[in-house]
Structures are given as structure tokens and as C-alpha cells.
Amino acid sequence: MTATDARTSPFADANANQVLEALQAAVQRRAADSMKAYAVAGPDPRSAHLAPNARLGERLLARGLVTVDDLDAALERQRERGLRLGEMLVELGAISSTDLAEVLAEQFGVPFVNLVTSPPDPLLSTLVPEGFARRYRALPLARSGQRVVVAMADPTDIFAIDDLRFLAGCEIFPVQADNEQLMAAIDRVYQGSAIANTIDDATNDLTVDESEATDDTGIDEAPLVRLVNAIFEQAIADRASDIHIEPGASTIRIRTRIDGVLHDTSEAPLAMLRPLIVRLKVLGGLDIAQTRAPQDGRFSVTAQGRQVDLRVATFPTAAGEAAVLRILDRAHNNVRFSDLGCSQEESATLLRHLHASQGAILVTGPTGAGKTTTLYAMLEEINRRDKSVTSIEDPVEYVMDGVKQIQVNPRAQVTFPSALRSVLRADPDVILVGEIRDAETAQIAASASITGHLVLSSLHTTSAAATTMRLADMGVEPYVVASAVTCVVSQRLARRLCEHCAQVLVDPDLSLLAELGAPESILENATIRTPVGCPACRQTGYHGRMSIFEIMPISDEVRRMIVDRAPAADIERVAVEQGMDTLRVAALKRVVRGELSIDEMLRITH
């Protein structure tokens, strides 16, 4: 310390012991500030009258989490099974594991941490080996000075705390965590750390060449292959729908689309572009020598303990070939009809038309609106043993049991029109046409729906009312459209507010919603929430997506207007008078229920 430093230091006139005490106090304050983010706000007031040494059962009763009968049943089975009382109550379903962890934290006199709303810092995973974390069920959360906050399933395990203190080289502050949340957090942290390390190792090794991408000898050990696999693992763990590999001036940018929005994931040296694209082409069965024309293929990988399909498309750019991969994860995308999120009225309308013996149900919207998922959910609903169900798709995205799925292949003269003609000679009850792209397909599909078949298909239009006019513009006679189409569903995908951080607006401006078209009947007792951002949602304020539907049944009056070639605006007005909710109104209903933000509603219905 210089003379000037000594004069300005607050410890200049203090002795050594005072300096040490002040420094220790500062460290403790920083540690306390860090821990506030993880601990719940003090003990439950309902337990205030209990003695400090009160037992677990007494604390559970005081909080009203269990009854005396629950405790008696648990104690009786505890003697038979030899488990702890808390574990027995969770097994019996009397309390949740999270409730148990909160009460145990109070009993042990330590803070409780919710690892869903307060996830750990992945960088601290280097302090503790993965095997140790799993054996002791302990995970570092935050660091402040010489103290580390550690989430533990059993914060009274002094042997584990001693070992943690030795490994971390500093003091340990244990906090109580729910065992299920803790093990899931350990999975995420160490998997993410391994993926990041694999990406770093592979991108730092610039000796990669194309032989690694095409040679299967020892392929799992090649840096390039480990890089590709790590990219897949990270994207699937993040619930991404697409992976973008884009060459730039000096680096390759890797981005993933999560909940419909692109996020930067990582970068790699530009020298790895060619081997990386070659590896993807080999996986997708593409021509590695062809670099000047777009190509597309498909392959499967095993990730997160399950098989995931990926569709790859490569195309030339000024900086080199780029690639986009669509992740087709059945675990996230194989949606049942009940999972679509329709209201009771919407479900009743759709089911009435789905279970009809004939007619055409069209699902419309822009690319990425979830049309294919909705069609598959509809098909799942009506796929029964007493029905012959056939689909014509380009490409077949998900294999469904009981459905004869035909892949369009123009090189083999298998097109939508030719396949549709063949299917009609095969005694079908239900036909799914992936997309109506041309007049010939539209005419054959319309004819099939009139002659005793239920036809499901998709179309690119902006609204339900515009769909019938679109078919007429494609060359289908208006009277055929009026007879064939029974229901039109226009849909959009909206980001769902994160349940962990969304905040309720105390005094929302309901007049704005009224100006946007919200009926007065839905504004009463409205709950408006706004996104905030937290670690659970990657600071975006949103987690997951929901479908917004505009469902227009084709009534007799609407049929007459279609035959008369009435404007789409007039058709929509009549449909609204008959009870249809426009996309805007359907989205506004989600807003007043606190499921959708106003900004997101405006984004999808502008």
C-alpha cells in the first residue's frame, strides 16, 4: 500500500485485528446478499408457536399440510417399510417433495432454495466433480468471497460438508433443496458443462479435415464428430426447434430457435465450415461433392436418452455453404388433440366436424404457425381401428401407427395429385393432404371431400375467411368450395408467459384492450400479466408456446356468400355474428386470463 493509499484507506488508523474483523464482516455481507436470491423469506408464521426442537410431524400439522390421519397412516407404513416419515408421506401422496423440503429447511434452521426459479451457476460445477455431486446430492449455487452456497438434499450431513470444504477450498453454506429438483439440476449443469467443454475442445482443434466427416473408423472420438454431437445435444436440451449454422467473415455462427425466436449458441472457426457441412451431408445422405446447389435430407440421432429425427437443408451463400436443421422431437411435438389448448367451445366445434363422415377441414396460417402439429393431433383423435386413414406428406415428419403415410417424391412421379388419385382408389375413410399447393391438388381434394371422404389439409392464408376465396382463386369453382369445405381453422403460435417470473399489472389500462377489440364481457375481473425475465426462461420472460385459433364453421349463409364470391371481409363479419372469435379476440381472451402478454398478442395478430 502506498502512502496515498494508506491515507485514504478506511483502515489506515485501525490495528490489525480491527482490519481483519472489518474484512470478515464485508465478506459476510456479500455472502448474505448472494444468499438472499436463494432463500425463502423466513420461517412460516404458522410454525411460530412451535418449540425450536419441534418434530417434523408437528411442523407439517401446524402448516396444515397433513392431517392426523395422514400421519397415522404414514407412521404405520413407516414401521413396515423402514423409510423416513417425510419420504413415507411423499410416497403416500399426502405432501409434495417440495413441501417436505421447505419444512425440513425450517426444522434444520437453514434456508430453502427453489432450484426452478433460482437455478445454479453452471460455472461453479468445476468446484465439485459430477460423481461427488450425485453421491452426496449436493450442488454449488453461488459464491461470495470465501463462502460457497451449496444446495443439499441433507444439509445436516457433516461428512459431505467437510468433503465439500476440502474440494472447494473455502467455507460451505448449506441450504435445503427438493431432492427431485436437485437431481434434475445436477443433470442440467453437468450435461451443459460437458457440452460446452466438448464444443470448446473441438473448435480449438484446427487439424480437422474432411476425412473425419466421412470416415466411420473411430468416428465417436473425432473432434469434429464430437462438435456436431454436442451441438445436437445442446439444442435438444434447450427445446430448440431449429439449428442454424451460418458462415460469416471469420467465424461460423451457430444459432438455435427456441419458442420461435433465434438465440446465439456458440461460434466456431471458419476453417471448420467445410468439414462441418460435409459431416451433416454424410449424416443426411447428401452429395458431399455438390456445393453449388441446395440439398435436403434426413437422419436420426440418439440424444437425451431417446431417438430424435432431424431434417437438414444445405444451401450456398457468399461466405460458403450454410445449413439449417429442423429438430423433429416426438417427445415435444407428438401432441394429442386435448393438448392443443382449445377452449370448450372450440373443441366442441372441431370435434363435431372431425367425427363427420365427409367434408374438408383446412388448417391455415403462415410458415411456423403449428399447422402440421394441429393436423397430426386431429389425425390422432380420429385414428381408430374401424377407419382407413392415409396421409400424403412432403416430408413425412412423424410416423403414426395405423396410418398409411405416403412420402411425396417428384423424381419417382409421386406428387400430391398423383398420390391423391391413387389413394382414392384404395378405399380410404380419412385422407390427410400435407399441403394444398396447386390447383390440381385443390380440385382433387375438394372432389374427395364431396364424395364421402373426410379430408384434412393445410393452406397458406392470413385468415379463415380468406381461405375459401384462395381456393376459388386457385381454380376450384366456388360452388364446389362451398360444398366441400366444412370448417376452416386459422392459427398462430404465441409465446407463453413464464410462470416463474411473470408479474400481474396492478392497474392495467383496460381501455387499450377495448380499443384493440376486446369485448366488454371479457374485461371484467381481467388479470393482465407482463414478462419480466428470470434464469428459468433465459431472461426472455417467456417459456413454451400456445396455439391461438380462429375457427370458422361453414354455415349455410357463408356457403351462399362463397358461391356469390363475396369479399373475405364480408364473410368474416357474418362468421363473427354467428359466434366466431377472430384471431385478435381469441388472443385477447388469453391476455385477460394472464396467459399471454399484450406485446405478444400484438406480434402475432398485427
Buried (B, 14 or more C-beta within 10 A) or exposed (E): EEEEEEEEEEBEEEEEEEBEEEEEEEBEEBBEEBBEEBBBEEBBEEBEEBEEEBEBBBBBBBBEBBEEEBBEBBEEBBEEEEBBBBBBBBBEEBBBBBBBBBBBBBBBEBBBBBBBBBBBBBEBBEBBEBEBBBEBBBBBBBBBBEBBBBBBBBBBBEEBBEBBBEBBEBBBBBBBBBBBBBBEBBBBBBBBBBBBEBBEEBBEBEEBBBEBBBEEEEBEEBBBBBBBBBBBBBBBBBBBBBBBBBBEEEBBBBBBBBBBEEEEBBBBBBBBBBBBBBBBBBBBEBEBEEBEEEBBBBBEBEBBEEEBBBBBBBEEEEBBBBBBBBBBBBEBBBBEBEEBBBBEEBBEBBBEBBEEEBBBBBBBBBEEBBBBBBBBBBBBBBBEEEEBBBBBBBBBBBEBEEBEBBBBEEEEEBBBBBBBEEBBEEEBBBBBBBBBBEBBBBBBBBBBBBEEBBBBBBBBBBBBBBBBBBBBEBEBEBEBBBBBBBBBBBBBBBBBBBBBBBEEEEEBEBEEBEEBEBEEEBBEEBEBBBBBBBBBBBEBBBBBBBBBBBBBBBBEEBBEBBBEEBEBEEBBBBBBEEEBBBBBBBBBBBBBEBBBBBEBBEBBBE
